[in-house]
């Protein structure tokens, strides 16, 4: 499968980009499926559900799956707001550029800084999913030891993850067309595999759908009862259903982006909800023993259920599809992070901006950001070797920061609505619009984002310091780390970078000569 190229509207898209002050330099060649695939692959239902099922099940029992539709509804409110923005501002580094036009430059820089930092850590965290799946596919992938040593899994995860980051770096270096071909093919495989997994699990169901009412005794003895357990378990769904804005991050490389990106955002989150939800439901219905401790084990989880239902032969074929899904998910995360770094650097808003914003004349892609992000992610991975608890803290914090970055878009957007500045004046074209539903949807998006950020960052030992040794700085890691990142970034921008901000000459659109 190749990237669907439709160059007919490229000139019009380039003229539209010039209206935002930028010159068209990236390769505008992506069509509708490529845009949709970018959002789907970042969310990656097979990666997220299979990587985090054990955590949600272990914290909340079978009833934890109710968090899936709840998170979907909340994130759909955010996605609808983003779809409106993608239709108006189809620019690389979407969140950063949206906030720049909705609020002030400091808020925009913070949105970009939080998203950029979080995305680099997210890439490092996501590649660790290889360790959960590859050794179950073939024991030879356990390169370090036999899995019995105290650091065998952690060190092996770093090796496998680093190899994947090298791959995503090389693909992104050689251009968006290659990325789109691989990503679209991977998403096609993932979607087909997801449907087949749903059919397989449904065919092996041993109990009815009422299993979703089983709390498995979770929450007993806690102050908040099952609600407390459910809030923890809900993180498993919250960790998955984001990244749909990737379709808009590729706006400068998408043909007819004003129409294509908004649809891709909504379709990506909806398809992920439907397929992921059915996998979780039928997985619970198919497992032979709902009290099997393997379901709450990081070495078992949903992979264990799949192998149990399909047998080792067919099950391994599905595990291979999950490996493909993990690969394209990491590719999409890396790609979106590059566009954020490029978008900020083009405005001279990062150290070494001139190099970071340089587009390769042949590949039409920012090469330096691809390499820098890859190296930073591998460096972060090294923390996992002997301090896996610290890495768990950092990866959880990365998701909190992404939700905060989303808030730095939806809050200024809500303020603009309340002040009568949104939607902006019609430019003669019809764009995706929520119409009269815009205000209530925006309010719900802000309330949801704030609530989820609080739940994600809540200093609970079960999330941030689940096993010994217990340290207060791990339990309060979210508050401390995010506070440090935010304050450091704000101080750097206000004291130094804001005095240099401005579109680099090589990227500035030509100003038409006066008649």
N, C-alpha and C positions, 0 to 999 in steps of 0.2 A: 504494500500500500504506500502511496506517495502523498506528499503534501498537496492538497487541492489548490492549485494555482488559478487565480482569476484576476489577471492584471488590468481588466478593462477600466476599473475605477481608480487605478493607482494615482493618476495625475490629480484627480479631484481630491483624493485623500491627502496628497502632498500639499496641495493648496490649503486644505483645511489645517494641516499642521503648521503651516507658515502663519496662520492666524493666531497661533499660540506663541509665536516668536521663534520657532525652531525650523531649521533646515532639514529636509528629508535626507537621512543618511543610512538608516537601517533598511534592510531588504524587505519591502512590502510584497509578500508573496503568499501569505497564509489565507486559506479559505475557511468556510464555516466549520467543517469537521475538525480541522486542525485547531481552531479556536476553542471549540467545545472540548476536544481532547485535552487541551492544556489545563482547563479547569478540573476535569474529571480525574486526570492523572495526579494532580496535586492532592485532591481529597483522597483519592485511591481507596476505594472501598475494600479491596482485598488486602491491601497493606494495613490499613487502620483497624478493620474489624478483626483480622487474624492476629495482629500484633498486640491488641489491647483487650481482647475478650477476657482473658484470664484475670486481668485487673478488675474489670467491672463485675465479673461474676464472683470473684473472691470477696469483693467489698459489699455487694448488694444481692447476691444470689440471682436466680433466674429473673426476678422482677426488675433487675437493673435495666432490662431492655426497654422499659418505658422511657428511659432517658433519651433514647434515640429519636422518637417523634418530638419530644419536648425540645431537644437541641435543634432539630430540623426547623421547627416553627420559629424559634428565636433567630436562628441564623438566616432563615428565609427573609425575615424583616430587614436584616442587614444587607442581604444580597439584592433585594429590591431597590434599596437606596443606592447601592453600588451600580446597579443596572442603569438607573437614571443618570448617574455621574459618568458612566462609561459612554453613554450616548452623547453627552455634551463635551466630554474631555477625553478623547481616545489617545492618551499620551503615555509614553513609557514612564515607569515609576509611578503608577496610577495613584496610589494613596497620597504620596507626597505632593504630586501635582494637583490633585483634587483639593486637598486642604489649603494649598497655596492660593487657590482661587476662591475658597469658601471663607477662610479665616485670615490670619496674618502669617508672615514668613517664619516667625519663631515657632508657631504651632506646626506649620508645615514641615519645618526641619526636624522637629521632635517626632512627628509621625513617621517621617522617613528614617530617622535614626533608630527609633524603636523597632520598626519593621525590618530594617536592614540587619541590625544586631540579632534580632530574634530569628530571622531566616537563616543566617549563617549557622546558628546553633541548631536550628531545626533540621538542616541538611545533615549535620553530624549525628543527630539523634535518629533520623529516619533510616540512615544506612545500616544502623544496628539491627534492623529487622532481618537482614540477611542471616544473622546468627540464629534467629529463631527458626528459620525455614531451611536453609541450605544443609545443615548437618542432619536434619530429618529426611532430606531428599537423598543424601549420600554421606556416609560416615567419613569419607575422605575429606570433606569440607571442614572437619574438625582438625585443623592443621596443627594446633598447639595442644599437646597432651591428648588425653582421652576423655576429657570433660570432668574428671574426678578431682583434679587439682583445684586449689582455692581461686586461682586466677585464669584457669584454662579458658572458660567461656568469655571472660572479659577481654583477654589478650587476643583471642581468636576473632572476636567481634570487631576489634580495631583493625585487624589485618584484612578481613573481608570488606569492612566498611571503607577502608582507605582505597582498596582496589576499585570499588564502585565509584568513589569520588574522582579518581583518576579518569575513569571512563566518562563520567558526566562532564568533566572539564574538557576532555578532548572533543567530545561531540559538540559542546557549546562553542568551542574555539573554531570549529570548521563550518559554522554557519547555521542559521535558523532553518534552512530547508532540510538539512540532515537531521537536526533535532526534531523537526515536525514529522519527518518520515518515520523515524524510530518511535517517537511518542504516539503518533496516530496508529501505527501498527500494534504497539503495545497495548493501547487503550482498546483497540478492536478485539485483541486476544482476551484482555481482562473482562470486557463486557460479555463476550461469549462464554468464558469460563464461569463468570458469576451466575449467568442463567443456568448453565449446566450443573453447577454446585447446588443451586436452589432446587432444581428438579431431583437431583440425587438425594439430597437431605430429606426432601418431602417424601420421596419414595421409601425411605428408611425410617419414617416417623414411628416412634413407639409409644407416644402419648399425645394428648390433645393440646391445643393452643392455650388451655387454662394453666399451663406450666408457668406462664408469665405472671401469675398471681402468687407464685411461691417465693417467699423471701428467704427461705433456708435458715431462718433464725437470725439473720443479720440485724444488727442494731440492738440486740438484747443486752440490757445492762448499761446502755449509753444514755446520756442525758436527753438527747433528741430522739431516741428510739430509732425506728427504721428510717426516719427522715434524715438523720445524721449519716447513716450508712449509705442511703441513696444519693445524697449530695456528693459523697466521695466517689461512689460508683459512676455517677454521671460524668465524671472527668474522662472516663473511657470514651464516651461519645463526643464530649467537648474537644478532646484531643484530635479527633478525626475530621469533623465537619467544618473546615475552614480552608482557605486557599483558592476559593472559587474566583477570587479577583485576578487570578493569573491570566485569564482570558483578556482582561482589560490591560494588564501589564504589557501584553504583546500588541497593544492597539496600533503602534506605529508600524507594525509588521503585518497587519491584517488588512485585507482588502475590504472596503466598505465597513470599517470598524464601528462606525456609529450604529449600524444596524446589527452587525454580526456579534459584537462583544456582549451587549446586554442579553441577547437571546442565549448566548453560550453560558453566561453566568447562571441564569435561571435554570437552564436545562441541566447543567452540570450538578448543581446541588440537588435538584429534584431526582435525577437518575440515581445519584449516589444514595439518597435517602431510601428510595424504593428497593433497589437491589440489596443494599447493605442491611436494611431492616428485615427483608425476607431471609437473608442468610442467617442472621442472628436468631430469628424466630424458629426456622426449621432446624437449625443446629441444636437448639434446646429440645426440640421435639424428637430429634433423631438419636441423641446420645443414649447409650444403653442404660447407664446408671447416672442419674442426675446428681447424685451425691459423690461421684467419683472425684477424689482429690486432684486428679490430673487436670480437671477443668479450671482450677484456680492456680495452676502451675505455669510459670513462664516457659517451661519446656514442653508443655502439653497444650492446653487451651483449645482453641477452635481447630487447630491443625490436628490435634488428637481425635476430635470428633469426626473430622473429614476422613482421616485414615481408617477410623473404626467403621464408618459407613461404607466407604468405597473399597476397602481392602488396600493392601500395600501397593499393588500394581497400578490400578487406576488412580488411587490416592496420590501417588507420586507424580502422575501427569498433572493433576490439579495443583500440587505443590509447585511444580515447574511454572504453571501459570501465575501463581502467587509471586514467584521470583521475578517474573516479567513485570508484574504490577509494581513491585517494590522498585525495580530498576527505573521504570518510566516515572514513578512518583518522585524519586530523587532527582531525575533529570529535569522534571518540571519545577521542583523547588529551586534547583540550581539556576535554571533559566530565569525564573521570576526574580531571584535575588540579584542576578546580573543586571536586569532592567532597572531595578531600584537603585543600585549603585551608579549605573550609567545616568539615570535621570537626575540624581542629585549632583553628580560630578559635572554634568553639562551646564549646570547653574553655578559652577565653581563653589560647590558647597561641601566638598570633602578635601582632605589633604591629598595632594598629588592629582588634583582634578583633571588637569590637561592630559595626563597619561590614562587615567581611568575612563575618560570620555572619548578617547581616540577610537575610531571605528576602522577596522582593517579594510583596506581598499579592495581586497579580493573577496574575502568572506562576508563582508558587510555586517560584522558583528563586533562588539566590544571584547577584544581578546584579553586585555589586562585584567578587567574585573573577573572574568571566568577563572583565570589562574589564581588571583589573589583570594577569591572566595574559596576555591578548592584547597589552597594551602592553609587558610584559617580554619576551615572545617576539620581538616586532618589534624591540625594542632589541638583543637578542642577534643577530638576523639582520644588523644593520648591520655586525657584525664581518666578515661574509663578503665585504664589498665589496672591500677591498684586502688582506685577510689570510686567504685561504681555508685556508691550512695551519693557522692557529690555530683556525679554526672546525672543521676536521676533528678536531683534538685535543679540543675541547670536546664535540663530538657523541659521540666515542668514550667520553669520560669519563662522559657522561650514562648510557650503557648500563651501564658498570661500576657506577655508583652505584645503578642500579635493581637489579642483581644483589646488591649489598651490602644494599639495603633488604629484598630478599627473605630474605637471610640473617638479618636482624634479626627476622624472623618465625620462620623454620624452626629457628633455634638455640634461642630461648626455648621453642619448642614441644617440641623434643627434651628439653631440660632438664626441662620439666614432665612429660613421659612418664617419664623416668628417676626422677623423684621421686614418681611415682604420682599426679600432679595432673591428668593428662589420660588419657582423656576426662573432662570434668566430669560431675558427678552428673546422671543422667537426669531430665528435667523432665516425664516422662510422654509426650513426643512422640518419634516415630522420626525420627532425623536421619541424613544421610549419614555413614557411618562406615567406616573401613578395618579395624576390628576388630583381629585379631591381626597383620595386616599393617602396622598403623600404625607400629610402631617401626622395622622394617627400611626401610620407605618413607621415613620421616622421616630416618633416618641417611643414606640415599642422597641425599636432597634436600640435606642439609647438605654432604656431600662434593662433590656436583656443583656446588652454588652456590659453594663456596670455590674449587674448581678452575677454574671458569669465570671467576670474578672475577680470579683470578691471571693467567689467560691473557689476559683482556681488558685488564688494567692493565699487563701486562709491557712495560717501556720499550723497544720495538723501533722502530728507525728506519722499517721498512717500514710500520708502522701510524701512528706519530705524527709522522714527519718524512720522508715518502717522497721529496720533491723538494727541491732546493736553494732557498734557503739553509738549511744545516743548523745547528740551534741545540740546545744541550743541554737547555734548558728546555722545548722542544717534545717532545723524545724522552722526557723524564721528566715530561711534563705530567700524566699520570694520577696519579702519586704526589704531586706537588706540589699540584695543584688539589684533588684529593679530600681530601688531608690538611688543606689550608687551609679547605675548606668544612666538614669534620667538626669541626675544632678551633674554628672561628668559631662554628658552631652550638652546640656543646657549651658553650663559654664563655658565650655569650649566654643559653642556657637555665639553666645552673647559677647564674650570677651575677645574673640579672634575672628571666627569665620564670617560673621554677618557683615563685617566691613569689606569683605572681598566678594560677596555674593553678586552674581550677575552672569547672564548667559555668555559663555565663552565665544569669542569671535568666530571660531571655526564652525560653530553650531547655530549662530544667529541667522535668522531668515533675512534675506535682503529687503531693505526698506525701499518701496517703490519711489522712483523719482517724481517730484512734483511737476505737474504740467505747467 
